[in-house]
C-alpha cells in the first residue's frame, strides 16, 4: 500500500488530517496499501498467496487506496536477460488482471514508468546509513556465502544488491504507503524504509513521509516450495500459478514429504503439503485435513486433496489469464495509462516538493526573507519528538529551516525540555558545549538563533 501525496506544500500531515481524494474525486479517509512483484520469472503460488490475493481482497474495502506495481527495476539486480524481464512483466501484469484487479479502481503501474521513484531513490541514498544497509539480510547472506567459500566479502555482490532496500523504500515512500503486505523475510525492508523516512524528515525539517507498516498474514506469509525451502524463483522450486492442470498435478505430486506410511499419524507442523493446503483452504477444510493427518492419510491422497483444492481456486482464472497473454498491447496500454495518471496526481507534485526541501530550487526563491509588506522572517524553532528507540530528542532549526543543533536521546521529555531551557538562556559559546547535543553549524550561528528566540520571547 502506498503513499500519501504531498500536494503543493501541504505534506503528509495535512493529508492525514484533511483526508485524501480517491480516484473519483470524493474526499475520504483512506489507508494506502502498496504491493509489488519483481519481474524476474513466472508468477507462482507463493506470489499469489503472499501478495496478489490479499492485496486484491484489501482493495475492495471502502477505506483502502490500493497501489500495485511491477518491480521491473528491482529485477535488474539479478536478471540480465532482457527477454526474461519483458516476458515476466507481461505474465505478472496478466496475473493481476486475471486474479480480479480492476485498473479503473486501483493504481496499477510499472515501476520504470514512474521516473520519480528513481529520483527519490537518490535522495534516500544520501540519507541512508551504510551501517543499516550492511545489516540487510540479503547482503549479509551473500557475504556469509563468500566467507564460507574463502572469497572476499564483497566478491560478486553488485551495488544494486546492496542498495536494494533503498529502492524498495522509494517505491513505498513516494506514495506514503500506510501498509505494505510482505512476507516475514521482508519485514526488515519496511523497517529500513521507516528509518530512512525519519532521517529525511528530521534532516529537512518537515513531515514529508509517513512511516509505513508491514502487513503480514501469519498463516501464509511464506509458502514452501517443492523442496521445502521458501517458494522462490531463485531456488527453482516453484509451482507456476497458471501451469496447465496436468503439469500442476505433477508438480504437487513431487513435493518433498517424510517417510511415514499410510495409516501412520502425520504431523502438520513442518509439513509442506499441509502448509500449502492451509493457504488455500477455509478454516473448516483446514481442520478436516488436520484430522486426516492425525488419522494417517497417505501422502498420495493428501497431495490429491491439495491439488483439488488449489485447482478449484485457480482454474476459473486460468482461462482469463491465457486470453490476456494473447493481447500484450492491451496490457501495455493499461500500464501506461495507470502510470500517467499516477504521476500527474501524486508522484510529480510530491517529487517537486521534495526537490524544494533538499534545496534543488528555483534560484530566485528567497526563503524566510522580509516581504515587501514588511512581514518578519520566521523565527528559529526548537522541535521535540520521540523516536523509534522510545527516547526523546530535540533539534534547533533556524528561520530558513536549516538544522543547527541535533540532540542525543533522553530518557524523558522533561530532561530534553530542561536542556532546551538552558540553551535558550545561554549567551556564550561554553553554554552550548555539552555532550548531549551535536552542533552542526558554526557556534556563532547557534548563538545568533538563540538570541533571536530570547528577543522574541522577551
N, C-alpha and C positions, 0 to 999 in steps of 0.2 A: 504494500500500500504505500502510496507515496504522496506526499507533498502538499504543502500549502503553497500558495504563491505569494510572492511579495509584490503586490500590485502597487505600482508607483513606489512610494517610500513607506508604505504602511507597515510592512513586515508581518512576521508570523503572529505576533501578539495581537495585532488588530484583526488578523484573520480569525484567530481563535475566539476573540471576544465578540466580533460582529457577525461571525458566520461567513460561509463562502457561497459562491454561486455554483449550482450544478450545471450540467451541460445545457439544460433547457432554460437556464437563467433564473430559476426560482431560488430564493435565499433559503439556506438550511444549515444546520449544524452537522457537518459530515466528518466521518473518520476516513482517512485516506489509507488505502491498502494497496501496496505495490508488490508485484510478483514478476520475476523474470526467469527465463530458462536459457542457458548457454547453448548457442547454436553449433555444437560440436559433434552431433550424432543424431541418431533416430530416437524420437521420444519413446520412453519405456514406461512400464507400470509404476516405477518409483517416481518419475516426473509427474505422472497423472495423479497418483495418490497424495504425494507430498506437496504439490504445488497447484496443478491445474484444477483439480476437483474442488479443494477447499476454497481457492480464490474465486472461482466462478460462483460457488454457493454463497460466499460472502457478498458478492457483487449484487445479489438480489435484495439485500437489506436496504430499507429506505434511507438509512443514515450513513451509507458507505459510498465513497467515491473510489472506484477501482482503477488501477493502472496495471497494465500487462505489457511487458516488453520482451523483445527477442534480443538476448545479450550477445550480439554478434561481435562487439569489440572485445568482450571477455574471451570469446572463443579463440582469438588470435594468440592468446598466451600459449596454448598447447596444440593448435592446429594450423599448419601451414599449407594445407591442401585447399585451394580456393574453391574447387568444385564441391568438396565436402561441406564447407561453410555455407555455400549457396543452397545446396540440397537440404541441409539441416534446417536452414532458415525457413524454407518452403514447408518442410514437414512439420515443424513446430507451429508455424502460423496456421496451417491446416488443422492441426490438432486442437488448438484453442477454439477455432471456429466450429469444428465438428463436435466438440465437447459442450457447446452451448453458449459460447461467448457471443455477445451482441455488440458489435463495434459502434453502434449508434448510441449505446447506453453506458459505455465504459471508454477509457482511454486505451487504445491498442496501437502499438508503435514499435518500430525497430530502433534499437539503441543508437546506431550510427546515423540515423536520420535526425537526431537531436544534437547539433554541434555544441550546444550549451553544456551538455554533460562533459564533454572533453575539456572545455574551458574551466568549468568548476573543478574538474579533476586536478588541474594545475593549481588552482587556488588552495585546495585542500592539501595537495602535496607540500605546499610551502608552510603549512601549519602542523602537518602530521609529524609526530615524534618518531624518529628512526627506531628508538628503543621499543616503541609499541609495535612497529612492523616486524621487528626482529622476533617477536613472540607469536606471530601468526602461525597457526597450526600447519598450513601447507608448506610454508617456508621452512619451519623447523623440521618437518618430516623430511624434506629434501636434504637439508643439512645433515640430519642424522644418517640418512642413507649414504651420503658421501663419506661421512666419517667411518661408517661400517665397512665401506669399500676401500678405505685408505686414501680417498681423494681429498683435494682441497675442499673446504667447507662449501664454497660457492660454485664449485665445478658444475657446469651445465645449467645453472639457475639464471634465468633471464630477469632483467629488471621488471619485466611485465608481471612475472610471478610474484616478485617481492612487493610490487605496488598494487597488486590486485585488490586488496582491501580498500585502497583509496578510491579506485574507480567505482567499486561497489558502493562506497559511501556517497559518491557524486550521484549515482543513479537514484539513491534514496533521498538525499538532501535537496536536490534541485527541486523536488516537488514536496518537500517536507512531509514525507510519509509518516503517518502515525503508527501503522502496523506493517510488518514485513513477515509474511509466512516463510519460515525456513526450517530446515532440519536442525537437530541439536548440534551437529557439527558446524553449522553456520552461525550459531549464536554469537560467537566471538566477533564476527564481522559486524554485527549490529552494534555490539559494544564499542567497537572501534569507530563506527560512524557517529555514535553519541560523543565519544571523546573528541573527534575532530570538529564536530559541530560546536561543542562547548568551547574549544580552544579558539575557533574562529569568532564566536560571539564575544568572548572575553577580550580578544585582541583588538577587535574593531568596534567594540562598544555598542552593540545592538543585539536584539533578539532576532537575528536573521533566520536561524534554523530552529525548528522544534526537534526534540530528542526522540528518535524512533524507538519502537519496542518490537522485539521478536515475538511472533505468534506461532506457537507450536501445537500440533495435535499430538499428544503424547503417544497414542497408540500406533500412529503411522508416520511419525516424523521421518524415520529412515527405514526403508524396506530392504530385506535381504535379497541378494541376487541368487543365481543358480548355485554358486559355491558357498553361500552363507555370508560372504562379505557384503558390505553395502552395495546395493544395486547401482552400478555406475558404468558409464561408457568407458571410462579409463580402465576398468577391470575386465571389460568384455564379458560381463556376466549378466547381461540384461535380458528382459523379456520385452520385445518391442510391443508397444501398446496396440498397434493395429496390424500385428502379424496375422497372416491368414489363419483361419481356425485350426487347420490341421497342424500347422507349424507351432502355434501357441500350445496346443495339447502336447506335442512332442517335447517342447521346451520345459513345460511344467513337469512332465514325467521325469526329466533329467535333474530335478532339484535334489541336492545332496540331503540324505537323511541318515539316521543311525541304523544299527543292525537289528533292532527289535522286530521280532516276527509277528505275523497276525496272531491276535489273541493276547499278546503281551501289552500291558498298560504302557502308555507313552506319555512323556512329559510335554506339556505345551510350552513350558519355559525353554527358550532356546531353539524351539522347533521352527525352521524356516517355513515349512508348509503352513503351520498354524498362524504364524505372523502375517503371511500373505493373505490367508483366508480372513483373518480378523480385519484386515484393512478394507475388505470389500463387503463383509457380512454385516447384518444387523446384530443387535445385542442378543436377540433370541437365537439367531443362527450360530453365533459365536458360542453361546452356552451349549447348544446341541453338539457342536463339533468338539468342544472341550469334554463333554460326556463321552462322545465316541472315542476320543483319545484314551480316556480312563478305562474304557471297556475293551481296548485293544484293537481298534480299527487297523486294517492293513494299510501300509503306506500307499499301495496302488489305489485302493479305494479312497484314501484321503486326498490323493492328488487328483483323482477323477472329480471329487466333490469341489476341490479348489478350482479346477478348470471350468466346471459348470457354473460356479458362482461368478468367476471373472468374466466368462463369455456372456453371461446374462446381462452384464452391465456394458460390456464393450461392443457387442455385436450391433446394437442399434446405431452406434456412432461410426462404425467401420464403413458403411456404405456412403455416408455423408463425406467422410474423410477422402475416400477414393475419388468422389466426384470433384471435390475441391482441388485435389492434386492434379487433376486434368486441366485446371484453369489457373495457371500461375499468374497470368496478367491481372486477373480479378483480385487475387490476394495482394499483389504488388500495389494496386490502386487503393485498396483498403488501408494498407500500412502507411502509404504516403499521405493519404488524407488525414489519418489519425495524427501523424507527426506534425503536419502543417497546422492543424487546429490546436494541438497541444502547445506548440511553440508560440503561437500567437496569443494564447490565453495565459500561459504560465511561464514557460521557460525563458522566452526573450525578455519580458518585463522584469522578471526576477533577476536574471543574469545582469541586466543593466543596473539594477540596484546594488548587486554585489560588486560589480566593477567600480561603481562610485565609492562603495565602502572601503575598498582596498586602495583607492587613490588613482585608478585609471579613469580620469575625469576630463571633462571639457576644461581647457586651460584658463578659460575666462571665469570659471567658478570661483567665488570668494567666500570661503567658509567663515562663519562667525564674525563677519565684518559689520561695521555700523552701516545701517541703511541710510538712504537719502533723508528719511524722516527722522533720523537721529536715534533710532532704537539702539539699545545697548547690546553689546556682544554677549553671547551665552557665557555663564559663569562656569568655573571649574566645578566638578561634581565627584563626591565620593559615592561609590556603588558597593553595597554589601550583598553577598549571596552565599548560598550553601551549595557545595559541590558534591559530586557523586561519592566522594570519600566520607561524606557526612560531616566534614569540617567546614568552618566558616571563614570566608575570605572577604577582602575588600580591595578596591582599586581606586585610584585617583585619576580622573580624566580632565584635560583642560577644556576650554570652551569650544575647541575645534574637534573634540573627540579623540585627541591624542592621548595614549596611555602614558602616564607619568610615573606612577607607583603601583606595584602589584604586591600584595601581602602574601605571606605564607599562611598556612592553615591555623585556625584557632579552635579550641575545644568548645567554645561557646560564643554566641553573638555578642555577649556582654564584653568579653575580652577584646574582641575586634573593635567594638564601639569605644572602649576606653582608650585604645591606641589612636583611633581616629581623633578623639578629643585632644590628646596630647599633641598630635601633629598639627591640628588647627591652631593650637596656642603657640607653636614653635616659631621663633623668629630667626634662629641661627641654624647653620648647617649641621651642627652637632645634635640638634634636636631631632633630625630625621635619620641619623646614623644608628640604626637599630637592626639587629639580625632578623626581626620579624617582618621586615619589608625589603623589597628589591626596588631600588631607584633606577629607572630605565632611561632617564634623560639627565642633562646637567643639573646639578643640585640647585643652581640659581633659578632654573625654570620651575622647579618644585616650590621653592620659597616664594616666587612671584605668584604662583597659583594659590598658595595658602594665604598670601597677603590679600589677594582678591576676595577670597572667601571671608576673611576676617572683616574686611571693609564692608562687604555686602551684609554681613550679619550684625554689624555694629549698630 
